[in-house]
Amino acid sequence: MMNTSFKFSTQLLFFCIFQIFISFQILKVNSQDSNTDSCNSNLKLKGGIFFDTASFQCLSVWDQQGYILRYKRTNTSVWSFVLSAPNTNAYIAMGFSEKGKMVGSTAIVGWVANDGTPTMKKYFLGGQSPNQVLPDEGNLQLVNLTSSVVAENSRIYLAFQLSIEMPSNRLIYSVGPTGMLPSTVNYRLTEHQDKTSTSLNYNTGQSETKTLYANLRRSHGLLNMVGWGILMPIGVMVARYLRQYDPIWFYSHATIQSLGFILGFAGVISGLILNSRLQNNVNKHKGLGIVILLLGCLQVIAVLVRPDKESKIRKYWNWYHYTAGRILILLASINVFYGIHLGNAGTSWNAGFSIALVILFITALILEIRKWKRT
């Protein structure tokens, strides 16, 4: 009996430590060095920008990636832009969208090749797949002989002028994957590494990050975090540490797990709805969510066909029930953190879920020690 308890205790301890390790690894944030350019400094580059940049409006438009935008209405039908970003050997892009979505927008994209050759292209984003992102297409008209890309002081500067009376105020910024620059053969873009959608008031110079379907995103995250990531582990702890309170432990376990499954199910459905609206490429996150939901459904089915305690196959059922439940919780924890990363929800979400896991771990550790002492 002591050996069996120690075996389960060791497994549980390893499982909890592994969860916390994942939590703090995902909490690490890569920072970009953007100190070489700011709105407090004048734009003085050794490389060539083919229009006067004096008296430009300047603002930080994407703090996470260190993007700085300068712009000015040069005359009634010409607008000048200079986008500055850290040079990570990746393309940078600025899209003009009517509805704040990438699909259907026109983007100005620039990069500097490994040999130092600068390139700027206009793209029409007709869809999500690379063959639907068309170079030299779109509804923006660039002013001839005014576009340039300059790499200087570890940053890349995208300078261009648009022939337009009033550009769209819904702007999208993106950065490509490091080391994967478009080929000079077809100029096809690889999928962006990160992006953000903003709204710019050209008169005041105020930029506001726009999160599409913010309430649906928040509901999706909270439902999955609470359902799969918090209630499910609590239900497991009730079953493991409160068995002396029979049959209260069983009904408590069943109630908590049922509530967790309902919330988690609603979270997955809301995620599928969100994905259909945003049309984002989140296949890994989506796939993990479906696997977690299937494991949850299998657990429900297993409860319905649970053999009697005296049955010879009851021990195999117990082994399956314990294992599937722990795999579900592990995958759910990973997917919650991954979803926070994909949604750029910020450190507050990461910290909140990490604190919840730490509290669960400490509680489980205390109860585990008490269990050891009783046996």
Sequence and secondary structure as in RCSB ss.txt:
>XXXX:A:sequence
MMNTSFKFSTQLLFFCIFQIFISFQILKVNSQDSNTDSCNSNLKLKGGIFFDTASFQCLSVWDQQGYILRYKRTN
TSVWSFVLSAPNTNAYIAMGFSEKGKMVGSTAIVGWVANDGTPTMKKYFLGGQSPNQVLPDEGNLQLVNLTSSVV
AENSRIYLAFQLSIEMPSNRLIYSVGPTGMLPSTVNYRLTEHQDKTSTSLNYNTGQSETKTLYANLRRSHGLLNM
VGWGILMPIGVMVARYLRQYDPIWFYSHATIQSLGFILGFAGVISGLILNSRLQNNVNKHKGLGIVILLLGCLQV
IAVLVRPDKESKIRKYWNWYHYTAGRILILLASINVFYGIHLGNAGTSWNAGFSIALVILFITALILEIRKWKRT
>XXXX:A:secstr
 HHHHHHHHHHHHHHHHHHHHHHHHHH       TT  TTS    SS  SS  TT EEEEEETTTTEEEEEEEEE
TTEEEEEEEEE  SS EEEEEESSS STT EEEEEEE TTS EEEEEEEE SSSGGGEEET SS  B TT  EEE
EETTEEEEEEEEE SS  SEEEEEE  TT    TTT      SEEEEEEEETTTTEEEE  TTHHHHHHHHHHHI
IIIIIIHHHHHHHHHH TTSTTHHHHHHHHHHHHHHHHHHHHHHHHHHHHHHH    HHHHHHHHHHHHHHHHHH
HHHHT   TTSTTHHHHHHHHHHHHHHHHHHHHHHHHHHHHHTT  HHHHHHHHHHHHHHHHHHHHHHHHHHHH 
